[in-house]
Amino acid sequence: MIPIRASLMRGGTSKGLFFLAEDLPQDSAARDAILLAAMGSPDERQIDGVGGAHPLTSKVAIVAPSTREDADIDYLFLQVAVDKAVVSDSQNCGNLLAGVGPFAIEQGLVVPSDNYTDVRIHMVNTGTLATARVQTPEGKVNYEGDAVIDGVPGSAAPVYIDFLDVAGSSCGHLFPTGSTVDCIDNTALTCIDNGMPVVILRARDFGLTGQESPQALENNNELKAKLESIRLKAGALMGLGDVSKKTVPKMTLVSAPVKGGAINTRTFIPHRVHEAIGVLGSVSVATACVVDGTLANAYFEQAKQLPDSTVCQLAVEHPSGAFSVEMDVRGRSAIASFCVNRAAILRTTRLLMRGEVMIPTNASQNSDI
């Protein structure tokens, strides 16, 4: 067995292993073999690894000193499939991002300040930037506090994250098709990428209320087949190429809010249904809400009263609660003039365990560790 230093952390509503880049092979194939063994994939239960048998608990963050002058650290996110021998770098993860700043501070990559520390993070997957504000009283990361986020029991210290330049980060454009509404398989949809490529569809167009449980949606094989057909075509339309083996775009069914929020969502990620909604997925949906003409905008009643340039806070409802997103935008009446000045969210994180994850020798025999 080969020991490799790692920390197990919850970030937002996700959980995963955090590594220093120097502790893993540079060769991606060798690295991926190690990560599959660490998580226990491919196996639906991930019984021979530390994965939690769900995409939200089978994630990896790899952190290193930044290669950019405008960032402190580099963060590479990898999604480890549960039942397949697949490791994907095709997307960011905004939930796991909440743990990246604290991890970097604890590993000595960032020097902490006395009260709080702003960590500038280069998200390697898309080449974009985010800043995480981490509480560091007396120069030590604080994980305990009163901040509460839906989908996570209890409370913890807040981690505020500003996304600085994520519009079109994967597709090249905020609205990659150049339109607020497209049609695929006789179904209207909005394609958007403000940090996460998302296809927004109306739940009612599939005979749904939008309030179905994640389990009920996962058990609906006819629905999943329709969504996958649309997803494959939308991926090409959005400039993502063949997405049959990619985890993007995410497919989000929207409906009228039921808890006083801006909009209600159910998100396929892309084949399992999220128990909540991803951080950057919620940012993309919130962005669509404030732009006139999108499918999401039609459900956001307050949009009618918003000025063309505005700072507003939206609650994006999901199966386990709601996600608050602060938007600072201008030119929202037309996509040609629309610009996102800032998108910010609140997350929490917790260090669960640190030490060494043990890798079978046969999984690491071709690596340079």
Number of C-alpha atoms within 10 A of each C-alpha: 11 15 14 17 15 20 19 22 26 24 24 24 25 25 27 28 26 25 22 20 16 11 15 20 17 13 11 12 13 18 20 22 21 26 28 25 23 23 28 26 27 19 18 15 15 21 14 13 20 19 28 19 21 19 21 24 23 27 26 23 27 20 26 18 18 18 12 12 8 11 17 22 24 25 28 24 24 24 23 29 25 26 16 12 16 18 22 15 16 18 24 28 27 28 23 29 29 29 28 27 29 28 22 25 19 14 14 10 17 19 14 23 16 11 14 17 23 19 23 21 27 26 24 20 18 19 16 19 19 20 22 25 19 30 25 19 14 12 15 19 21 19 18 14 13 10 14 16 20 18 18 18 9 11 15 19 19 22 26 17 24 18 22 16 17 26 27 19 20 26 24 14 17 26 22 20 18 14 15 21 17 17 11 13 10 9 13 14 23 25 30 31 28 28 29 30 31 31 27 27 24 23 20 12 12 15 9 15 14 22 19 12 14 19 12 10 20 16 11 10 11 11 14 17 12 13 21 16 13 19 22 19 17 27 23 13 16 23 15 20 14 12 17 13 10 19 18 23 29 23 27 28 25 27 25 22 20 12 14 12 22 26 26 28 29 27 27 26 20 19 16 17 22 24 19 24 28 25 26 25 27 30 31 26 32 27 28 28 25 28 25 20 18 22 24 29 22 19 19 22 15 15 18 11 7 14 13 16 16 15 14 15 17 23 20 26 27 29 21 16 18 24 24 22 22 19 21 16 21 19 17 24 16 15 17 11 9 18 18 19 16 16 28 20 21 22 27 28 30 20 15 11 12 13 11 13 20 17 21 13 12 13 19 20 13 15 18 12 15
